[in-house]
């Protein structure tokens, strides 16, 4: 039962009604018997800074931030983690209360989600290999940052608008560690097919294939997909995207985006509560929510 003692967190975005985060986090709170509640917080563009300031005024403990507000919310934080600063975006806000006032701390846990997923799937980050990342938005930025700081990957960024990809390369090239490398090229069916011939990992960091346009794919329908590829699609609704169907049909390895969602959420949970996240309960809640969504679409 919600009471005046209930600790509240939520999701700032526009829209937020299809998010799995409320189901995921509330299941985690219930599993650990925490008197916490996660609520959707739809915030119209132009009202983000007021909303972030309002979190503290209302006594909330924090919030996740999703599109299109990750960059704007960052400007309202009092402090930023190194990852949030490098990426120019936050997806988690932690509210700190003290006798000296209220402070908002901004984090980006998308990087935690990327790395946890790759490690869970036994992707060897320390081995020199090649990755193709499609997209140049916030998700691609998090993927590239994670790979540049934690792996030996040579990364090629493909995007329809080359200037955006070049801008991302310019922003992040300075953080390359070890043998990691980063370059950009225009995305065309031909460039994608060519780039993947000697790559081990292909990551879709775009919204192509996401509900309600689930028939879309970054991979050309008429082209064969190399069997040596591992395909990681960040889209998780639907769980089995057209891109992943193509991968399985070609004999390539397929990784869906649900684990990344769960693991970035787990890190947010830990930042708010100080408790280890019950990942199994979070995964079960997400799977159940996706099944309910599928049923509603029929």
C-alpha positions as CSV (number, residue, x, y, z in Angstrom):
1,X,0.0,0.0,0.0
2,X,1.3,3.5,-0.9
3,X,1.7,5.8,2.1
4,X,3.5,8.9,3.0
5,X,6.6,6.8,3.7
6,X,6.7,5.2,0.2
7,X,9.8,6.2,-1.7
8,X,8.9,7.2,-5.3
9,X,10.9,7.1,-8.5
10,X,9.7,7.3,-12.0
11,X,10.3,7.7,-15.8
12,X,10.6,11.1,-17.4
13,X,9.9,11.0,-21.2
14,X,7.4,11.7,-24.0
15,X,5.7,9.4,-24.5
16,X,6.1,6.8,-21.7
17,X,3.0,4.7,-21.9
18,X,4.7,1.7,-23.6
19,X,7.7,1.6,-21.3
20,X,8.6,-1.7,-19.5
21,X,10.4,0.2,-16.7
22,X,7.4,0.5,-14.3
23,X,6.7,-3.2,-14.4
24,X,10.4,-4.0,-14.2
25,X,11.2,-1.8,-11.2
26,X,8.0,-2.4,-9.3
27,X,8.7,-6.2,-9.5
28,X,12.2,-5.6,-8.1
29,X,10.8,-3.5,-5.2
30,X,8.3,-6.2,-4.5
31,X,10.9,-9.0,-4.6
32,X,13.0,-7.2,-2.0
33,X,10.0,-6.0,0.1
34,X,11.0,-2.4,-0.4
35,X,8.4,0.4,0.2
36,X,9.2,2.0,-3.1
37,X,7.0,2.8,-6.2
38,X,8.0,3.5,-9.8
39,X,5.6,5.6,-11.8
40,X,5.5,7.0,-15.4
41,X,6.1,10.7,-15.5
42,X,5.1,12.0,-19.0
43,X,6.8,15.4,-19.5
44,X,6.1,17.5,-22.6
45,X,9.1,19.0,-24.5
46,X,9.9,22.4,-23.0
47,X,9.0,21.4,-19.5
48,X,12.0,19.1,-18.6
49,X,13.9,21.5,-16.4
50,X,10.8,22.4,-14.4
51,X,10.1,18.6,-14.1
52,X,13.6,17.8,-12.8
53,X,13.4,20.6,-10.2
54,X,10.0,19.3,-9.2
55,X,11.4,15.9,-8.4
56,X,13.2,17.3,-5.4
57,X,10.4,19.6,-4.4
58,X,8.0,16.6,-4.3
59,X,10.4,14.4,-2.4
60,X,11.1,11.8,-5.1
61,X,14.3,9.8,-4.8
62,X,15.1,9.9,-8.5
63,X,14.0,9.1,-12.0
64,X,15.0,7.5,-15.3
65,X,15.0,9.7,-18.3
66,X,14.2,8.5,-21.8
67,X,13.8,10.0,-25.3
68,X,13.6,12.8,-26.1
69,X,14.8,14.3,-22.8
70,X,18.2,12.8,-22.0
71,X,20.2,15.8,-23.2
72,X,17.9,18.4,-21.7
73,X,17.7,16.7,-18.3
74,X,21.5,16.6,-18.2
75,X,21.6,20.4,-18.1
76,X,19.4,20.3,-14.9
77,X,21.7,18.1,-12.9
78,X,24.1,19.5,-10.3
79,X,26.7,16.8,-10.9
80,X,27.4,14.3,-13.7
81,X,29.1,11.0,-13.8
82,X,32.1,10.7,-16.1
83,X,30.0,8.6,-18.5
84,X,27.1,11.0,-18.6
85,X,29.5,13.9,-19.2
86,X,31.2,12.1,-22.0
87,X,28.0,11.1,-23.7
88,X,26.2,14.4,-23.2
89,X,23.1,12.6,-21.9
90,X,21.7,11.2,-18.7
91,X,19.2,8.3,-18.3
92,X,19.2,8.2,-14.5
93,X,18.8,11.0,-11.9
94,X,19.5,10.4,-8.2
95,X,18.1,13.0,-5.8
96,X,20.2,13.7,-2.7
97,X,18.6,15.4,0.3
98,X,20.8,17.0,3.1
99,X,20.5,19.9,5.5
100,X,22.3,22.0,2.9
101,X,19.6,21.5,0.3
102,X,18.7,19.2,-2.6
103,X,21.1,18.0,-5.3
104,X,20.5,16.2,-8.5
105,X,23.1,13.7,-9.7
106,X,23.0,12.6,-13.3
107,X,24.2,9.2,-14.5
108,X,24.2,7.2,-17.7
109,X,23.6,3.5,-17.0
110,X,23.2,2.6,-20.7
111,X,26.9,1.8,-20.8
112,X,26.4,-0.7,-17.9
113,X,23.6,-2.3,-19.9
114,X,25.8,-2.6,-23.0
115,X,28.8,-4.1,-21.2
116,X,26.7,-6.5,-19.0
117,X,24.9,-7.8,-22.1
118,X,28.1,-8.4,-24.1
119,X,29.7,-10.2,-21.2
120,X,26.6,-12.3,-20.5
121,X,26.7,-13.4,-24.1
122,X,30.5,-14.2,-23.8
123,X,31.6,-11.6,-26.3
124,X,35.4,-11.4,-25.7
125,X,36.1,-7.7,-25.3
126,X,39.8,-8.0,-24.9
127,X,40.4,-9.6,-28.3
128,X,41.2,-7.5,-31.3
129,X,38.1,-7.7,-33.6
130,X,35.8,-5.5,-35.6
131,X,32.4,-4.2,-34.8
132,X,29.9,-2.4,-37.0
133,X,27.5,0.0,-35.2
134,X,24.5,1.3,-37.2
135,X,23.1,4.6,-36.0
136,X,24.5,7.8,-34.6
137,X,22.0,8.8,-31.9
138,X,22.1,8.4,-28.1
139,X,22.1,4.6,-28.2
140,X,24.9,4.4,-30.7
141,X,26.9,6.9,-28.6
142,X,26.5,4.7,-25.5
143,X,27.5,1.6,-27.4
144,X,30.6,3.3,-28.9
145,X,31.7,4.7,-25.5
146,X,31.4,1.3,-23.9
147,X,33.4,-0.4,-26.6
148,X,36.1,2.3,-26.7
149,X,36.7,2.2,-23.0
150,X,36.4,-1.5,-22.3
151,X,37.4,-3.4,-25.4
152,X,40.0,-3.7,-28.2
153,X,37.4,-3.4,-30.9
154,X,37.9,-1.6,-34.2
155,X,34.6,0.1,-34.6
156,X,33.0,1.4,-37.9
157,X,30.0,3.7,-37.4
158,X,27.5,3.6,-40.2
159,X,24.7,6.2,-40.5
160,X,22.5,7.5,-43.2
161,X,23.5,11.1,-42.3
162,X,27.3,10.9,-42.4
163,X,27.8,14.3,-40.7
164,X,26.1,12.9,-37.5
165,X,28.4,9.9,-37.5
166,X,31.5,12.0,-38.1
167,X,30.4,14.3,-35.2
168,X,30.1,11.3,-32.9
169,X,33.6,10.1,-34.0
170,X,35.0,13.5,-33.3
171,X,33.4,13.7,-29.8
172,X,34.6,10.2,-28.7
173,X,37.9,9.5,-30.5
174,X,39.9,11.0,-27.6
175,X,38.6,8.3,-25.2
176,X,40.0,5.3,-27.2
177,X,42.0,3.0,-25.0
178,X,44.5,0.3,-26.0
179,X,44.0,-0.9,-29.6
180,X,40.4,0.4,-29.9
181,X,39.7,2.5,-33.0
182,X,36.7,4.4,-34.4
183,X,35.7,5.5,-37.9
184,X,32.6,6.6,-39.7
185,X,31.1,5.9,-43.1
186,X,27.7,6.5,-44.8
187,X,25.1,3.8,-44.4
188,X,23.8,2.2,-47.6
189,X,22.8,-1.4,-48.3
190,X,26.1,-1.9,-50.1
191,X,28.3,-0.3,-47.4
192,X,26.6,-2.4,-44.7
193,X,27.1,-5.7,-46.6
194,X,30.7,-4.8,-47.4
195,X,31.6,-3.7,-43.8
196,X,30.3,-6.9,-42.2
197,X,32.3,-9.3,-44.4
198,X,35.3,-9.0,-42.0
199,X,33.4,-8.0,-38.9
200,X,32.5,-10.2,-35.9
201,X,29.8,-8.0,-34.4
202,X,26.9,-6.0,-35.9
203,X,24.9,-3.8,-33.6
204,X,21.7,-2.1,-34.5
205,X,21.5,1.1,-32.5
206,X,18.6,2.6,-34.4
207,X,14.8,2.3,-34.0
208,X,14.4,0.4,-37.2
209,X,12.3,-2.7,-36.5
210,X,10.7,-1.3,-33.4
211,X,6.9,-1.6,-32.7
212,X,4.7,-0.6,-34.4
213,X,6.9,-0.9,-37.5
214,X,8.1,-4.4,-36.7
215,X,8.6,-5.4,-40.3
216,X,11.6,-3.0,-40.8
217,X,15.2,-4.1,-40.8
218,X,18.6,-2.5,-41.4
219,X,19.6,-5.6,-43.4
220,X,18.6,-5.8,-47.1
221,X,16.0,-8.5,-47.5
222,X,17.6,-9.9,-50.7
223,X,21.1,-10.2,-49.2
224,X,22.6,-13.2,-47.4
225,X,23.9,-12.4,-44.0
226,X,27.4,-13.7,-43.1
227,X,27.1,-16.7,-40.8
228,X,30.2,-15.6,-38.7
229,X,28.4,-12.5,-37.5
230,X,26.9,-11.9,-34.1
231,X,23.9,-9.6,-34.4
232,X,23.0,-7.5,-31.4
233,X,19.7,-5.6,-31.9
234,X,19.0,-3.0,-29.2
235,X,15.3,-3.0,-30.1
236,X,13.3,-5.1,-27.5
237,X,9.8,-4.6,-28.7
238,X,9.2,-6.9,-30.5
239,X,11.7,-9.2,-28.8
240,X,12.2,-11.1,-32.1
241,X,12.8,-8.3,-34.6
242,X,13.0,-8.8,-38.3
243,X,16.8,-8.3,-38.1
244,X,17.1,-11.1,-35.6
245,X,14.8,-13.3,-37.7
246,X,17.1,-12.7,-40.7
247,X,20.1,-13.6,-38.5
248,X,18.7,-16.9,-37.3
249,X,17.6,-17.8,-40.8
250,X,21.1,-17.2,-42.1
251,X,22.8,-19.2,-39.3
252,X,24.2,-16.1,-37.6
253,X,24.1,-15.6,-33.9
254,X,21.3,-13.3,-32.6
255,X,21.1,-11.2,-29.4
256,X,17.9,-9.2,-28.5
257,X,17.8,-5.9,-26.7
258,X,15.9,-7.0,-23.6
259,X,19.0,-7.8,-21.4
260,X,20.4,-4.3,-22.1
261,X,17.2,-2.7,-20.9
262,X,17.2,-4.9,-17.8
263,X,20.9,-4.4,-16.9
264,X,20.8,-0.6,-17.3
265,X,17.7,-0.7,-15.1
266,X,19.5,-2.8,-12.6
267,X,22.2,-0.2,-12.3
268,X,19.6,2.5,-11.8
269,X,17.9,0.5,-9.1
270,X,21.2,0.1,-7.3
271,X,22.0,3.8,-7.5
272,X,18.6,4.7,-5.9
273,X,18.3,2.0,-3.3
274,X,21.8,0.9,-2.5
275,X,20.6,-2.7,-2.8
276,X,21.7,-5.4,-5.3
277,X,19.1,-5.5,-8.1
278,X,17.0,-8.8,-8.3
279,X,17.7,-9.2,-12.0
280,X,15.7,-12.4,-12.3
281,X,12.5,-10.7,-11.0
282,X,13.2,-7.8,-13.4
283,X,13.6,-10.1,-16.4
284,X,10.5,-12.0,-15.6
285,X,8.4,-8.8,-15.3
286,X,9.7,-7.5,-18.6
287,X,8.9,-10.8,-20.4
288,X,5.4,-10.8,-18.9
289,X,4.8,-7.2,-19.9
290,X,5.9,-7.9,-23.5
291,X,3.5,-10.8,-23.6
292,X,0.6,-8.6,-22.4
293,X,1.5,-6.0,-25.0
294,X,1.5,-8.7,-27.7
295,X,-1.9,-9.8,-26.6
296,X,-3.3,-6.3,-26.7
297,X,-2.1,-5.9,-30.3
298,X,-4.0,-8.9,-31.5
